[in-house]
Amino acid sequence: MQTILALADALIDRGHDVRIVTTADGPVTWRASNASWELVDTLDGIDAQIDAAFPWQEFLVIDDAMFRARTPREHEPLRVLLDGIGVPTGYGAAAHARWFHQQFDLIRCAPYAPTRDEPLDSVQEFHVALTTPEMTRLIHSCDVLLAPEHGLRSAEARAAGVPVASVADADNAVELGERLIEILSSEELRDQLRAQGRIDAEMDRAEGVAKRLEAFLKPAL
């Protein structure tokens, strides 16, 4: 949903009218949007120009507030953020890194309250149902993102100059833990990842993404 709202606003800024049709309870409260909102009982019969096959990963939009040209002094110990995706693998990676004597604070963020299965004794902070501005502040307060799966949060972290610990096999906690150890152990590597991440994130600024989306939707329009 965050990607949909961001894409809507990016298109509106380029002069398009955007209407979000949804079966949800109503407009979201955690992110503002300039799109119109239509609540329906069913999506059957809706003439949609974006369907389930839409390649969302190619059109992630990072809000301008997330970008930072400079990163403040790192925390001691480093703050590692684990977002709501791929949580069991993320916890396993953190446990693996700590087994090898890595010292860090694990910061957990989720859309809902923790379940009984969450190892809360390994977490120093737990944040629930953050708004978009609150999420921006949280990412800016952390030093590393632990990302078992690639997605919007990884892109946002790179824009904020936060190194991302990720691996190709999203289910491999040991491999992810080894990558986390590598990043935590090297200030030079963290600096390199920050610099490259900011470069990579530029392609996800709203105006550029909106132009690519216009080209993608041109046949339908």
Backbone hydrogen bonds in HBPLUS format (Angstrom, degrees):
<---DONOR---> <-ACCEPTOR-->    atom                        ^
c    i                          cat <-CA-CA->   ^        H-A-AA   ^      H-
h    n   atom  resd res      DA  || num        DHA   H-A  angle D-A-AA Bond
n    s   type  num  typ     dist DA aas  dist angle  dist       angle   num
A0005-LEU N   A0001-MET O   2.98 MM   4  6.26 165.2  2.00 159.2 161.4     1
A0006-ALA N   A0002-GLN O   3.00 MM   4  6.16 159.1  2.05 146.6 152.8     2
A0007-LEU N   A0003-THR O   2.87 MM   4  6.03 161.1  1.91 151.2 156.3     3
A0008-ALA N   A0004-ILE O   2.90 MM   4  6.10 155.6  1.96 147.6 154.8     4
A0009-ASP N   A0005-LEU O   3.02 MM   4  6.28 163.2  2.05 150.3 153.5     5
A0010-ALA N   A0006-ALA O   2.95 MM   4  6.16 154.2  2.02 146.5 154.1     6
A0011-LEU N   A0007-LEU O   2.99 MM   4  6.21 154.3  2.06 150.2 155.9     7
A0012-ILE N   A0008-ALA O   2.92 MM   4  6.16 154.4  1.98 148.6 156.5     8
A0013-ASP N   A0009-ASP O   2.95 MM   4  6.15 154.9  2.02 147.3 153.1     9
A0014-ARG N   A0011-LEU O   3.00 MM   3  5.08 140.2  2.17  98.1 110.2    10
A0016-HIS N   A0011-LEU O   3.10 MM   5  5.52 163.5  2.13 141.6 138.6    11
A0015-GLY N   A0012-ILE O   2.93 MM   3  5.14 157.4  1.99 115.6 115.8    12
A0036-SER N   A0018-VAL O   3.14 MM  18  6.50 159.2  2.19 162.1 157.2    13
A0020-ILE N   A0036-SER O   2.87 MM  16  6.11 175.4  1.88 151.5 152.1    14
A0038-GLU N   A0020-ILE O   2.83 MM  18  6.06 167.8  1.84 164.1 162.2    15
A0022-THR N   A0038-GLU O   3.00 MM  16  6.37 161.6  2.04 166.7 170.9    16
A0040-VAL N   A0022-THR O   2.92 MM  18  6.03 161.5  1.95 152.1 156.8    17
A0132-THR N   A0030-TRP O   2.76 MM 102  5.96 162.1  1.80 169.7 163.5    18
A0046-ILE N   A0043-LEU O   3.10 MM   3  5.43 164.5  2.13 130.4 130.7    19
A0048-ALA N   A0046-ILE O   3.06 MM   2  5.74 117.9  2.46 110.1  93.6    20
A0054-PHE N   A0051-ASP O   3.03 MM   3  5.60 162.3  2.07 121.8 124.1    21
A0056-TRP N   A0054-PHE O   2.90 MM   2  5.75 125.4  2.21 114.2  98.0    22
A0058-GLU N   A0055-PRO O   3.01 MM   3  5.75 154.3  2.07 121.5 128.7    23
A0059-PHE N   A0056-TRP O   2.87 MM   3  5.30 160.7  1.91 117.0 123.6    24
A0062-ILE N   A0204-ASP O   2.95 MM 142  5.72 168.3  1.96 156.4 155.8    25
A0066-MET N   A0063-ASP O   2.98 MM   3  5.73 158.1  2.03 122.1 128.3    26
A0067-PHE N   A0064-ASP O   3.17 MM   3  5.66 145.4  2.29 112.5 120.6    27
A0068-ARG N   A0159-ALA O   3.20 MM  91  6.66 149.4  2.30 151.4 142.8    28
A0105-ASP N   A0078-LEU O   2.89 MM  27  6.22 161.5  1.93 158.1 164.4    29
A0143-ASP N   A0079-ARG O   2.84 MM  64  5.19 159.4  1.88 139.7 146.8    30
A0144-VAL N   A0079-ARG O   3.15 MM  65  6.47 145.4  2.28 157.8 156.8    31
A0080-VAL N   A0105-ASP O   2.81 MM  25  6.03 173.2  1.82 173.8 176.1    32
A0107-ILE N   A0080-VAL O   2.72 MM  27  5.80 175.0  1.72 159.1 159.3    33
A0081-LEU N   A0144-VAL O   2.83 MM  63  6.25 165.1  1.85 160.9 161.8    34
A0146-LEU N   A0081-LEU O   2.80 MM  65  5.85 175.8  1.80 159.4 160.9    35
A0082-LEU N   A0107-ILE O   2.75 MM  25  6.03 163.1  1.78 163.3 166.2    36
A0109-CYS N   A0082-LEU O   3.00 MM  27  6.31 154.5  2.06 155.8 154.8    37
A0090-GLY N   A0086-GLY O   3.02 MM   4  6.19 156.3  2.08 152.9 160.5    38
A0091-TYR N   A0087-VAL O   2.87 MM   4  6.11 163.4  1.89 166.4 169.0    39
A0092-GLY N   A0088-PRO O   2.98 MM   4  6.14 155.6  2.04 143.5 150.8    40
A0093-ALA N   A0089-THR O   2.87 MM   4  6.11 151.9  1.95 148.2 155.7    41
A0094-ALA N   A0090-GLY O   2.99 MM   4  6.25 157.7  2.04 148.9 154.6    42
A0095-ALA N   A0091-TYR O   2.92 MM   4  6.17 160.3  1.96 149.9 155.2    43
A0096-HIS N   A0092-GLY O   2.93 MM   4  6.11 152.8  2.00 143.9 151.6    44
A0097-ALA N   A0093-ALA O   3.00 MM   4  6.26 159.6  2.04 149.4 154.1    45
A0098-ARG N   A0094-ALA O   2.98 MM   4  6.24 158.2  2.03 149.8 155.8    46
A0099-TRP N   A0095-ALA O   2.92 MM   4  6.10 144.6  2.05 143.8 153.5    47
A0100-PHE N   A0097-ALA O   3.13 MM   3  5.29 132.2  2.37  97.3 109.7    48
A0102-GLN N   A0097-ALA O   3.15 MM   5  5.56 154.4  2.21 138.0 139.1    49
A0101-HIS N   A0098-ARG O   2.94 MM   3  4.95 138.8  2.11 116.7 111.9    50
A0124-GLN N   A0106-LEU O   2.94 MM  18  5.59 158.3  1.98 148.3 155.5    51
A0108-ARG N   A0125-GLU O   2.90 MM  17  6.06 176.7  1.90 151.7 150.8    52
A0127-HIS N   A0108-ARG O   2.80 MM  19  6.18 163.9  1.83 154.4 158.9    53
A0110-ALA N   A0127-HIS O   2.95 MM  17  6.38 154.2  2.02 159.1 167.2    54
A0129-ALA N   A0110-ALA O   2.90 MM  19  6.32 149.8  1.99 144.6 153.7    55
A0118-GLU N   A0115-THR O   3.27 MM   3  5.65 162.4  2.30 109.1 114.2    56
A0120-LEU N   A0118-GLU O   2.87 MM   2  5.56 128.7  2.14 111.0  95.2    57
A0122-SER N   A0119-PRO O   2.98 MM   3  5.88 167.9  1.99 126.4 130.3    58
A0123-VAL N   A0120-LEU O   3.10 MM   3  5.15 165.3  2.12 107.8 112.2    59
A0135-MET N   A0131-THR O   2.83 MM   4  6.10 153.4  1.90 154.7 162.6    60
A0136-THR N   A0132-THR O   2.99 MM   4  6.25 153.8  2.06 149.1 156.2    61
A0137-ARG N   A0133-PRO O   3.06 MM   4  6.38 160.5  2.10 148.4 152.5    62
A0138-LEU N   A0134-GLU O   2.93 MM   4  6.20 152.4  2.01 144.9 153.0    63
A0139-ILE N   A0135-MET O   2.93 MM   4  6.15 171.6  1.94 157.4 158.3    64
A0140-HIS N   A0136-THR O   3.00 MM   4  6.16 159.7  2.04 149.2 155.3    65
A0141-SER N   A0137-ARG O   3.06 MM   4  6.21 121.9  2.41 133.5 147.6    66
A0141-SER N   A0138-LEU O   2.93 MM   3  5.04 138.9  2.10  99.2 111.9    67
A0142-CYS N   A0139-ILE O   3.13 MM   3  5.34 164.7  2.15 109.7 114.4    68
A0145-LEU N   A0163-PRO O   2.86 MM  18  6.25 161.5  1.89 160.1 165.9    69
A0165-ALA N   A0145-LEU O   2.79 MM  20  6.07 172.2  1.79 173.6 176.1    70
A0147-ALA N   A0165-ALA O   2.98 MM  18  5.89 164.5  2.00 151.6 156.5    71
A0155-ALA N   A0151-GLY O   3.21 MM   4  6.56 159.2  2.26 150.6 156.4    72
A0156-GLU N   A0152-LEU O   2.85 MM   4  6.13 157.6  1.90 155.8 162.3    73
A0157-ALA N   A0153-ARG O   2.94 MM   4  6.13 158.2  1.99 146.6 152.3    74
A0158-ARG N   A0154-SER O   3.07 MM   4  6.34 160.4  2.11 149.3 153.9    75
A0159-ALA N   A0155-ALA O   3.11 MM   4  6.39 155.8  2.17 145.9 152.2    76
A0160-ALA N   A0156-GLU O   3.00 MM   4  6.29 142.3  2.15 144.7 155.4    77
A0160-ALA N   A0157-ALA O   3.04 MM   3  5.01 122.5  2.38  94.2 109.3    78
A0162-VAL N   A0157-ALA O   2.84 MM   5  4.96 168.0  1.85 148.0 145.8    79
A0161-GLY N   A0158-ARG O   3.05 MM   3  5.05 158.6  2.09 102.7 109.1    80
A0172-ASN N   A0169-ASP O   3.16 MM   3  5.59 172.5  2.17 120.8 122.5    81
A0176-LEU N   A0172-ASN O   3.02 MM   4  6.21 161.7  2.06 150.4 156.1    82
A0177-GLY N   A0173-ALA O   2.77 MM   4  5.88 150.5  1.86 141.1 150.1    83
A0178-GLU N   A0174-VAL O   2.87 MM   4  6.16 150.0  1.96 148.4 156.1    84
A0179-ARG N   A0175-GLU O   3.03 MM   4  6.35 151.8  2.12 144.2 151.7    85
A0180-LEU N   A0176-LEU O   2.91 MM   4  6.21 153.0  1.98 147.1 155.0    86
A0181-ILE N   A0177-GLY O   2.91 MM   4  6.19 157.4  1.97 147.7 153.4    87
A0182-GLU N   A0178-GLU O   2.98 MM   4  6.22 156.4  2.04 144.6 150.9    88
A0183-ILE N   A0179-ARG O   3.04 MM   4  6.33 156.4  2.09 149.3 154.6    89
A0184-LEU N   A0180-LEU O   2.86 MM   4  6.05 168.9  1.87 158.7 162.0    90
A0185-SER N   A0181-ILE O   2.95 MM   4  5.92 143.4  2.09 146.0 154.8    91
A0186-SER N   A0183-ILE O   3.37 MM   3  5.54 158.3  2.42 105.0 111.0    92
A0190-ARG N   A0186-SER O   3.13 MM   4  6.42 159.2  2.17 145.4 151.0    93
A0191-ASP N   A0187-GLU O   2.98 MM   4  6.24 155.8  2.04 148.3 154.5    94
A0192-GLN N   A0188-GLU O   3.03 MM   4  6.32 154.0  2.10 145.8 152.9    95
A0193-LEU N   A0189-LEU O   2.89 MM   4  6.15 161.0  1.92 155.7 160.6    96
A0194-ARG N   A0190-ARG O   2.93 MM   4  6.12 153.8  2.00 147.6 154.8    97
A0195-ALA N   A0191-ASP O   3.09 MM   4  6.30 166.7  2.11 150.1 152.6    98
A0196-GLN N   A0192-GLN O   3.00 MM   4  6.21 172.7  2.00 155.3 157.3    99
A0197-GLY N   A0193-LEU O   2.80 MM   4  5.70 153.1  1.88 141.8 150.4   100
A0198-ARG N   A0194-ARG O   3.07 MM   4  6.26 156.7  2.13 150.4 154.6   101
A0199-ILE N   A0195-ALA O   3.37 MM   4  6.66 154.8  2.43 142.3 148.6   102
A0200-ASP N   A0196-GLN O   2.94 MM   4  6.23 165.0  1.96 155.9 159.6   103
A0201-ALA N   A0197-GLY O   2.91 MM   4  6.03 150.0  2.01 147.4 155.6   104
A0202-GLU N   A0199-ILE O   3.27 MM   3  5.60 147.3  2.39 105.4 113.9   105
A0204-ASP N   A0201-ALA O   2.88 MM   3  5.42 160.3  1.92 119.1 125.9   106
A0205-ARG N   A0202-GLU O   3.27 MM   3  5.62 160.5  2.32 116.0 114.8   107
A0209-VAL N   A0205-ARG O   3.11 MM   4  6.30 164.1  2.14 160.4 165.5   108
A0210-ALA N   A0206-ALA O   2.90 MM   4  6.05 159.3  1.95 155.3 161.0   109
A0211-LYS N   A0207-GLU O   3.13 MM   4  6.40 152.4  2.21 145.7 152.2   110
A0212-ARG N   A0208-GLY O   3.17 MM   4  6.48 157.3  2.22 145.6 151.1   111
A0213-LEU N   A0209-VAL O   2.87 MM   4  6.13 152.1  1.94 149.5 158.1   112
A0214-GLU N   A0210-ALA O   2.92 MM   4  6.13 154.7  1.98 147.9 154.1   113
A0215-ALA N   A0211-LYS O   3.18 MM   4  6.47 158.3  2.23 145.9 150.8   114
A0216-PHE N   A0212-ARG O   2.98 MM   4  6.23 149.4  2.07 142.3 151.2   115
A0217-LEU N   A0213-LEU O   2.88 MM   4  6.08 154.7  1.94 152.8 158.8   116
A0218-LYS N   A0214-GLU O   2.95 MM   4  5.86 118.6  2.34 140.4 154.7   117
A0220-ALA N   A0217-LEU O   2.90 MM   3  5.41 123.0  2.23 115.2 129.7   118
A0221-LEU N   A0217-LEU O   3.00 MM   4  6.20 147.3  2.11 153.1 162.7   119
